[in-house]
């Protein structure tokens, strides 16, 4: 649920951070080659992640959010899936900029970056954790992969990380198996594993799925505190616009494999420009608004194998124009730090009008 009074709690972009991007995604295209056709799961995405800031990725299921994150870590497996174009520029501290797409997915440098400098909290902790090993052993393995460390120091590090993520009696919990823990505790273990090597970028894919609101708040406060402590950039993927309002600094709205609107969180919630963004905001509960005022978005997200000539949102859009069926708009800057891909705001459409 979105609290309308707190939806802009985060401040607009701070100038000291704007010029310090740690990860830039340029024209990323990730396709899956299926018998039924080519699924363009990610089709020309541009994103920038800044140090000490959280970029929220929001959109319906099938919009390309998770595939974007898996592409960053080079976890798309050929021959079915393949990154066919783009750049993922990662600024390694003290080592300059590297294009992750120029590296072999299994080369030494990529393995050093994956899980160490760029880490991910996966969506389902029960399926991500191995039920045959204790959580302490699994956390220790994630550290040993990247660091040479003695057994005694390793055990201390494991207990310290579990304590840092708010698990009580961490020494005992380290000896327990995943099924002994609650959903919130398993999620904390996943966060501890992701942060065990102090990453520069953390990707959190639905980190609060299936958790009650109290645990959700605890997880979000934990991520915020750890970000302030470690100075990392965060990509936060969720369907929950309430969490986006509270946790994100910048927001990118995705639809059909593309970013259709991007702005700082205050601007997006106060002045949404794309009809899809407006639809998302109107279709979720807001504190103080009657339930009958909710307006669902008509239709569905198109299948990613469909070939669409115009704007992919046009069939569902209440404000579509003839040009929407003919051409797909590009993401254009309409205000400072506010971009949108919609013919209602694009310069070409205005010039033609």
Secondary structure by P-SEA (a helix, b strand, c coil): ccccccccccccccccccccccbbbcbbbbbbbccccccccccbbbbbbbccbbbbbbbccccaaaaaaaaaaccccccccccccccccccccccccccccccccccaaaaaacccccccccccccccccccccaaaaaaaaaaacccccaaaaaaaaaaaaaaacccaaaaaaacccccccaaaaaaaaaaaaacccccbbbbccccccccaaaaaaaaaaaaaaaaacbbbbbcccccaaaaaccccbbbbbccccccccccaaaaaaccccaaaaaaaaaccccccccccccccccccccccccccccccccccccccccccccccccccccccbbbbcccccaaaaaac
